[in-house]
Amino acid sequence: MIAPVTIGLGIFYFYPVLKVILDSFYHVGAFNKRSWCGLENYQKMLKDPVMWQSLGNTCKYVLLIVPAMILIALVLASLLNSGIKGKSFFRVIYFIPAVTMGAAVAMVWSWMYNGNYGIINAILNLFGIPSQQFLSNPDLALPAISVVSIWSTAGYNMIILLAGIQGISRTYYEAAAIDGASRFRQFFHVTLPLVTPSLFFVLITSLISTFQMFDTIYMMISKSGLAMEATQSMVVYFYRNAFEYSKKGYASALAVFLFVIIMIMTVIQMKGQSKWVNYE
């Protein structure tokens, strides 16, 4: 009964992983011409300034997106768990970006960020602020991309956190209210500690997805503009080496390096979660 799923995992997941690891030890050029090179790709990668720039950009995305997204998702989940009117409507509205195609999201936000006729610049002009080239200015492009990512993922994580909050027994809140705890103190002393399993899950998945950022950057930033260097993530650099420069062996080494980083981050978080649970 599990054979179809197992075969599918083997063909579409495990085999590609092993293939990428194997290809990282070869020069793989156009038309898949291969020649053994050992650790040369990894040595080249460690000396590649563009790779370190891309890794630094990826870390900036993580530092900008993950904390802001989790905070927004947690606040929205807490508000939607309260007695406000129209909760179902707001849940749908906040969740819609999570189920919208990435290409559509990138296209709409590109129009909004446009330096000539974008609505964001139109709003800025109302307050006397000159128009900004959000997607071509190296100083503004990375924060602009981060805003799009936060907007498109906060709703999905809000649903996960909302489910975690709704799983908390009301007796804890009733006991806290009897002891005189305000809503504010109930949040920090009841909701936050008991929703930590959901928070850890959101943190892990958010870190992994942010380290793998690709489509928003690739579709919104010009490949020949100065902003590409300031916004290019590791996955974008991997894609360009594999499919634009025909350096699939080197791209495979980049993919393995990114996999190791994500694995280490995940292990650290899992260890932290187990210690937190044991402490609690």
C-alpha positions in Angstrom: 0.0 0.0 0.0 2.9 2.4 0.7 4.8 1.3 -2.4 3.6 4.0 -4.7 4.5 6.8 -2.3 7.9 5.1 -1.5 8.7 4.8 -5.2 7.7 8.4 -5.8 9.9 9.6 -2.9 12.8 7.5 -4.2 12.5 8.8 -7.8 11.7 12.5 -7.1 13.5 13.1 -3.8 16.2 10.7 -2.8 17.6 10.1 -6.3 17.9 13.8 -7.1 19.7 14.4 -3.7 22.2 11.7 -4.4 22.6 12.9 -7.9 23.3 16.4 -6.8 25.9 15.2 -4.3 27.6 13.1 -6.9 27.6 15.9 -9.5 29.3 18.3 -7.0 32.5 16.3 -7.6 32.3 16.7 -11.4 32.6 19.4 -13.9 29.2 19.2 -15.6 28.9 21.6 -18.5 26.6 22.0 -21.5 24.8 18.9 -22.7 25.8 17.2 -19.4 29.5 16.7 -20.4 31.1 15.4 -17.3 34.7 15.2 -16.0 35.9 14.3 -12.5 37.3 17.2 -10.5 37.2 15.9 -6.9 36.9 18.8 -4.4 37.7 21.5 -6.9 34.1 22.8 -7.0 34.1 23.2 -3.2 37.5 24.9 -3.2 36.3 27.3 -5.9 33.1 27.9 -3.9 34.9 28.9 -0.7 37.0 31.4 -2.7 34.1 32.8 -4.7 33.2 36.4 -3.5 29.8 36.2 -5.3 28.9 33.1 -3.3 29.7 34.8 0.0 27.8 37.9 -1.2 24.8 35.6 -2.0 25.1 33.9 1.4 25.2 37.2 3.1 22.1 38.4 1.3 20.3 35.2 2.3 21.3 35.7 6.0 19.9 39.3 5.7 16.6 37.9 4.3 16.5 35.5 7.3 17.1 38.3 9.8 14.6 40.6 8.2 11.8 38.2 7.3 11.6 35.5 9.9 11.3 37.6 13.1 8.9 40.1 11.5 6.8 37.4 9.9 6.5 35.4 13.2 5.6 38.5 15.2 2.9 39.6 12.7 1.5 36.1 12.4 1.4 35.7 16.2 -0.3 39.1 16.7 -2.9 38.3 13.9 -3.6 34.8 15.4 -4.1 36.3 18.9 -6.5 39.0 17.5 -8.5 36.5 15.5 -8.8 34.2 18.5 -10.5 37.0 20.4 -14.1 38.1 20.2 -13.8 40.6 17.3 -16.5 40.7 14.7 -15.9 39.2 11.2 -13.2 36.8 12.3 -13.9 34.4 9.4 -13.7 37.2 6.9 -10.3 38.4 8.2 -8.9 34.8 8.3 -9.7 34.4 4.6 -8.3 37.8 3.7 -5.0 37.2 5.6 -4.7 33.6 4.2 -5.3 34.5 0.5 -1.7 35.5 -0.2 -0.5 32.1 1.0 -2.5 30.3 -1.7 -1.8 32.9 -4.5 0.7 31.9 -7.2 4.2 33.3 -6.5 4.4 34.6 -10.1 1.1 36.6 -9.6 2.4 38.0 -6.3 5.7 39.1 -7.9 3.9 40.7 -10.8 1.5 42.7 -8.7 4.1 43.9 -6.3 6.4 44.9 -9.2 3.6 47.1 -10.5 3.2 48.6 -7.0 6.9 49.2 -6.6 7.3 50.7 -10.1 9.2 54.0 -10.0 7.1 55.8 -12.6 3.5 54.7 -11.9 3.5 52.5 -8.9 0.9 53.1 -6.2 3.4 53.1 -3.4 5.3 56.0 -5.0 2.0 57.7 -5.6 1.2 57.5 -1.9 4.7 58.8 -1.0 4.3 61.7 -3.4 1.1 62.7 -1.5 3.4 63.4 1.5 6.0 65.2 -0.5 8.4 62.3 -0.7 10.0 61.8 -4.1 9.5 58.6 -6.0 11.9 55.8 -5.2 13.3 53.1 -7.5 12.6 50.2 -5.1 13.6 47.4 -7.4 16.6 48.9 -9.0 18.2 50.7 -6.1 20.6 48.3 -4.3 19.9 49.9 -1.0 16.1 49.5 -1.2 15.7 46.3 -3.3 16.4 43.8 -0.5 14.0 45.4 2.1 11.4 45.7 -0.7 11.7 41.9 -1.5 11.5 41.2 2.3 8.2 43.0 2.6 6.7 41.0 -0.2 7.9 37.7 1.4 6.5 38.7 4.8 3.2 39.7 3.3 2.8 36.5 1.4 3.8 34.1 4.2 2.4 35.7 7.4 -1.1 34.4 6.7 -0.1 30.8 6.4 1.8 30.9 9.6 -1.0 32.8 11.3 -3.3 29.8 10.6 -0.8 27.4 12.2 -0.4 29.6 15.3 -4.1 30.1 15.5 -4.7 26.4 15.6 -2.1 26.1 18.4 -3.8 28.9 20.4 -7.2 27.4 20.0 -5.8 24.1 21.3 -5.0 25.7 24.7 -7.6 24.8 27.3 -9.8 27.6 28.5 -9.3 26.5 32.1 -5.8 28.1 32.0 -7.3 31.5 31.1 -10.1 31.1 33.6 -7.5 30.4 36.4 -5.4 33.3 35.3 -8.4 35.6 35.3 -9.4 34.5 38.8 -5.9 35.4 40.0 -6.3 38.9 38.5 -4.2 38.5 35.4 -5.0 41.0 32.7 -5.3 40.1 29.0 -1.8 41.3 28.5 -0.4 39.1 31.2 -2.5 36.1 30.1 -0.9 36.4 26.7 2.7 36.3 28.0 2.1 33.9 30.9 -0.4 31.5 29.3 -0.7 31.8 25.5 3.0 32.3 24.7 4.4 29.4 26.8 1.7 26.9 25.7 1.9 27.8 22.0 5.7 27.3 21.8 5.4 23.9 19.9 3.6 25.7 17.1 6.1 28.6 17.3 9.0 26.2 16.9 7.4 24.6 13.9 6.8 28.0 12.3 10.3 29.0 13.1 11.9 25.9 11.5 9.7 26.0 8.4 10.2 29.8 8.0 14.0 29.5 8.2 14.1 26.7 5.7 11.8 28.5 3.2 13.7 31.8 3.6 17.0 30.1 3.0 15.4 28.8 -0.2 14.0 32.1 -1.5 14.0 32.2 -5.3 10.9 33.1 -7.3 10.2 36.5 -5.8 13.8 37.7 -6.3 14.2 36.1 -9.8 11.0 37.6 -11.1 11.1 41.1 -9.6 14.8 42.0 -9.9 16.5 42.7 -13.3 19.2 40.2 -14.0 21.5 42.9 -15.4 20.8 45.6 -12.8 22.9 46.6 -9.9 20.2 45.5 -7.5 20.7 41.8 -8.5 24.1 41.7 -6.7 22.5 43.2 -3.5 19.5 40.8 -3.5 20.7 37.6 -5.1 20.1 34.6 -2.7 22.0 31.3 -2.6 19.2 29.6 -4.6 19.2 32.3 -7.3 23.0 32.0 -7.6 22.6 28.2 -7.8 20.0 28.5 -10.5 22.0 31.0 -12.6 25.1 28.8 -12.4 23.1 25.7 -13.4 20.9 27.0 -16.1 22.5 30.3 -17.3 26.2 29.6 -17.0 26.0 25.8 -17.7 28.1 25.1 -14.6 25.9 22.3 -13.1 28.7 20.7 -11.1 29.5 24.0 -9.4 25.8 24.6 -8.9 25.5 21.2 -7.3 28.3 22.1 -4.8 26.3 25.3 -3.9 23.2 23.2 -3.4 25.1 20.8 -1.1 26.6 23.7 0.9 23.1 25.2 1.4 21.7 21.9 2.4 24.4 21.5 5.1 23.6 25.0 6.4 19.9 24.3 6.6 20.5 20.9 8.2 22.7 22.4 10.9 20.2 25.2 11.6 17.4 22.7 11.9 19.3 20.4 14.2 20.2 23.4 16.5 16.5 24.4 16.6 15.3 20.9 17.3 17.9 20.7 20.2 16.7 24.0 21.5 13.0 22.9 21.3 13.7 19.7 23.2 15.6 21.7 25.9 12.7 24.2 26.1 10.1 21.5 26.4 12.1 19.7 29.1 12.6 23.0 30.9 8.8 23.7 30.8 
